[in-house]
Amino acid sequence: MHMRMHLNLDDELAREIDTLAGSRGRSAFIRNAIATEMDRRRRWAAFDRALGGAPDFGSHLPEDWIHKERRADPRRVG
């Protein structure tokens, strides 16, 4: 089943779609673009959920945290 929708696109974007997909391929092109973006967002959401148990680095880079942890380890030399 398909749902009909009305989308407003600026002229330049519509021309680019027509160039890539052809005027008869607009719907399929837009359907594919939306499905691709939804998949990307689902993957990022899953990635974010997986990071739930990882340490919060805040505004620091992971490398800073690793360096600090290594320096705090008494088993390390130097």
ABEGO torsion letter per residue (X at the ends): XBBBBBBBBBAAAAAAAAAAAEAAAAAAAAAAAAAAAAAAAAAAAAAAAAAAABBBAEABBAAAAAAAAAAABAABBX
